[in-house]
Amino acid sequence: MALALVLILLIVVITIALGIVNYQLGKHGQSTQTGVIIPVAYAIVRIGMTMMAHGENGSVWSSVTGAVLVAAIYYGAFVWGRSRQQ
């Protein structure tokens, strides 16, 4: 039980850190292609891990939906950072 909580906490910290990094990339005026790398890589890794863990059932589609939603949030953070350039 404790191991599961630690792993969940680790995933949450990594997810938030990736969003912050994407925001900082936008804030420093990186190109749009750079801002797309993190969301696309996150979505691919999350979908791949779900397919390996669960195979072909309904959880794959919920993971795809969640991955696309988080990827959109990451890209939104990048765009928000670009609008707040110094």
Secondary structure, DSSP 8 states (H G I E B T S, - for coil): -HHHHHHHHHHHHHHHHHHHHHHHHHHTT--HHHHHHHHHHHHHHHHHHHHHHH-SSHHHHHHHHHHHHHHHHHHHHHHHHHHT--
